[in-house]
Amino acid sequence: MKNSNDKRRMITAAAVIASLVTALSGCAASTPSGENQSVTVWDYYGQSTPLKEALKKFSALHPDVKVNYQAFDYETMQDKFSVAVSSGNAPDLATIDMTWVPGYAANGVLSDLAPLSGGKLNGEDFASQYNAGANQAMTFEGKTVAAMYDFDAYALYYRKDILDQKGIPVPTTWDEMVDASQAMAEDTNNDGKPDKYALQLLPDTFHFDQLLLQNGGSILSEDNTKAAFNSTAGIGAMNYQTRLLKSGGAIYWGNSEGDSSGLAGIKDERIGMFLNGPYMMGILKDGAASQSGKWAVAPSPISKTQGSYLGGTGLAIPANAKNKSGAWELAQFLLLPEQQQLVYTAAGAAPATLAGLAQPALREPDPYFGGQVPFTIFQDAMKTATSFPYVANWSSIDSTLTDASTAVLLGTSSSEKALSDAAKTVDAALSH
């Protein structure tokens, strides 16, 4: 689950973590649950959070445990959590964006869940409860630093009614995507730019990374010591985005156009196709209810191979949490299949565990998507998705790549120059 107002912001307080991480050595040890019958939970999920209903059920089953629940908006959570994990005032359990994990894990402020769990999740082998991509995303230097609660991997959302009306086949390759978006989009005011049914193009690392992976590239070298995105694969991925824009089938969606969900453009029909994660199903249903039955989901069109960034929401226990054992017991409850189903029914997002994804509600035809079962598409996308590199200064790398994408899509730099300059900045950051 990613924040729909500004999902692309990363850890702005990474420097705070780095400078205060030594404070952890002086923090009190975790209190066993028998001695501390309270668990403090911080949640960034928003109004549609599944946690509230799940916590009511937990409290009914465990009346002796006081759950102190605090909700924050996405940006506030970033700021508060970054300071809290470094200053000794952390919650026991928190929902955090998986894109935050690289910075936190590399700075040692997240607990290793293995000693707490004994390698088990609700009595079953921990790793067997997730697919390979999720296990990779949750692991840093052999430590399990988060338990994925929901997941995010990209697929293609498209207005099926418009494609059908115009006789356009669903695109499966990059070339077909250019042709389909060009045929679908309309320029109703004849200003040379599409203003109806266009493909949304976001200038961010998330979308560039997907194209980079599909084109056979990677953000960093295998040992995470140097930039690799300035390769032929990276330049090709960036050039592909400009090709989409120049074809007349795509619309640049920056901050001035609205939040990155694109909901404003979806509602007024400027956007007819976009690449995004399963959480957008809930946003569409809540924000564009009148378009029920008109949307469908398909695998992302590819260049050489399928791929996507892998993110979502993780359940994390800070290294300086006061009740780690109590936090883990609560985390296990939240990861039970019936509680995982709430991720979908309450928030419209995708549960991360395999048992959660197998729940009946997620296998039923969805009338909003014309009777399709869209979760199967996202579950397949998750199989080939890859998390961002686990490096301490990931937030600065993300910012650098976002700036490069913005410059190229706005036409102020060529792909080659933007990525070459970005690589120099990233290499310098990685060398420190």
TINUBA-371641 format. One record per residue (C-alpha): residue in one letter; x, y, z negated. Coordinates in steps of 0.05 Angstrom, whole numbers, plus 5000, padded with zeros to 4 digits. Layout:
<domars>
aXYZ ...
</domars>
This chain:
<domars>
m500050005000 k502750675020 n500351365001 s496051645057 n497652375043 d505152315051 k507251595056 r513851745088 r516952115029 m522451714996 i525951784928 t527352514919 a530352394851 a535651894872 a541052344845 v537552354778 i537851594776 a545151574794 s547152104743 l543151824685 v543651084698 t548951034643 a543651214593 l540850514600 s546650224560 g543950584498 c536750374506 a533349904457 a532649184478 s525948934501 t521048764446 p518048064449 s510548064462 g509247764394 e512148374360 n509248894407 q502048784427 s501649374475 v503649444548 t504350114583 v502550094656 w503850644707 d500050614773 y500751024837 y495250674876 g490051224875 q482551224869 s481750544903 t486650194856 p485249454844 l488649504776 k482949814738 e478149234749 a483748724738 l485949054674 k478849024647 k478848274658 f485748214626 s483548604565 a477248164557 l481647544557 h486947864512 p483348314462 d489548324418 v493648674473 k492849414482 v493949624554 n495950354560 y494150524632 q496451164666 a494951344738 f499051844779 d498752084850 y504251824895 e508952424892 t508152514817 m509651774806 q516051834847 d518552414804 k516352144736 f518651434748 s525451654774 v526652044710 a523451534663 v527650944685 s533951344670 s531951694606 g529051144561 n521651324570 a519750824622 p513150434625 d513249684614 l510249544683 a509349984744 t506749944814 i512150224860 d512850304934 m517449754961 t521050295001 w523350574934 v526449914913 p533149984950 g535150604911 y532650354844 a535549654852 a542349904874 n542650354813 g540849784765 v534550084735 l529849504750 s529648864709 d531448194739 l524947814735 a528247124738 p530047084663 l523047314645 s519546844693 g524046244689 g523346214764 k515846094758 l509746494776 n503446244741 g506645564733 e508945494805 d515745604837 f516346364845 a519346364915 s514145874941 q508646384926 y511246854981 n513746805051 a521146875069 g520647625087 a517447795020 n522647394982 q528147765018 a524848435002 m524348274928 t531548054920 f537748474909 e544548154897 g541147504875 k536347854827 t528847874835 v527648614822 a520148654838 a514248214850 m510448414913 y503248594898 d501148804968 f504948825034 d505649285093 a507749065162 y505549385227 a500649165280 l496949535335 y490249855318 y486250045381 r479350285401 k476749645432 d470549985459 i474650475500 l479449955527 d473549515546 q469850095578 k475850285620 g477849565636 i484649635603 p487948985577 v490748985506 p498249135513 t503248615492 t509748925517 w512849615515 d511549715588 e504349505581 m503749985522 v505850565566 d500850365619 a495150245570 s496150885531 q496651285595 a490250985622 m486551055556 a488351775537 e484452365565 d486453105574 t479553425568 n481954145569 n487154055624 d492954335584 g497553765604 k497053425536 p492352865514 d486853055466 k482552435468 y484151695453 a491751795452 l496951355419 q499351665354 l506951765350 l509851905281 p516952185275 d519251745218 t524051185201 f518350685193 h516350705266 f523350795294 d525550185253 q520049755283 l522149935354 l529449845336 l528149145309 q523948965370 n529549195415 g534648755380 g537849275335 s538649435261 i539250055219 l545949875186 s551549385198 e550848685167 d554948885107 n551149545098 t557449965105 k556250325171 a550650585214 a548450105269 f542350485295 n546450885345 s547250265387 t544450135457 a538449825422 g537350445380 i538050935438 g533250505478 a528150505421 m528551265415 n528051355490 y521950915491 q518351395445 t519951985490 r517551575549 l510851475515 l510252215503 k512152405574 s507251905603 g501552315576 g498751745535 a501551925466 i500652495418 y506152745372 w503552715300 g507753165254 n506053505189 s502054055223 e497353535254 g495253245187 d497252695139 s500852095168 s494751635165 g492152035224 l485152005196 a483352705220 g485352505291 i481851845285 k475352165264 d475352685319 e477752155369 r484352485387 i487451815366 g485251175400 m491250735384 f496550715329 l501550255297 n500750175222 g499749695165 p493749325135 y492249875084 m489550285143 m483649805146 g480950095082 i482350805104 l478550695169 k472550395133 d472250955082 g474151535127 a471351335195 a465350915177 s461551145239 q466650795283 s465050105254 g465249565307 k469449995354 w476449815328 a480649195334 v487648975314 a492948615356 p500248425349 s504949005362 p507249045435 i514548835439 s520948955478 k525248335465 t522448045401 q517148165348 g519148575287 s516849085236 y519249435174 l516749065113 g514149455054 g508249485007 t507249544933 g511449184881 l510349044808 a516749264773 i519149224701 p524249764686 a530849554655 n529249994595 a522049754585 k520249634512 n515749024523 k518548634582 s515347964562 g508548284555 a509448644621 w511147984656 e504947644627 l500648204654 a504248194721 q502847444727 f495447574714 l495248114769 l498347614817 l493147064805 p489446914871 e482847184846 q486147834823 q490047884888 q483447874924 l481848534891 v487448844932 y482948744992 t476048834963 a477749454922 a483149784965 g482549485034 a489849295032 a493348625040 p495248194980 a502447954982 t502147254954 l500546675000 a494946444953 g492047144954 l492047165030 a488446495030 q482546754990 p475746675025 a474247425029 l480347525073 r478446975121 e471447225136 p469747585202 d470148345190 p464248725222 y468249375222 f473149035270 g467748715313 g467648055277 q475247975281 v479247685223 p484748215223 f488647945164 t491247375207 i494647885252 f498148225193 q500147575161 d503647375226 a506948065228 m509647955158 k513247325181 t517947725226 a518348365184 t524648615150 s525449065090 f529849685092 p537249595073 y538649564998 v543550134989 a543750644933 n543151244979 w537550975022 s533251595012 s538452035047 i539051545104 d531451545113 s531452305114 t536952315165 l533351835211 t526852205204 d530352855223 a533452505284 s526652235306 t523452915298 a528853255339 v528152765396 l520652755398 l520353525396 g525353545453 t530853925415 s535953365422 s537352765466 s536852065436 e544351965444 k546352605408 a541052555353 l543051845335 s550551985342 d549952575295 a545652175247 a550651605247 k556252075226 t551952335168 v550051635147 d557151365151 a559551935107 a554051785056 l555751045055 s563151175045 h561951514978 
</domars>
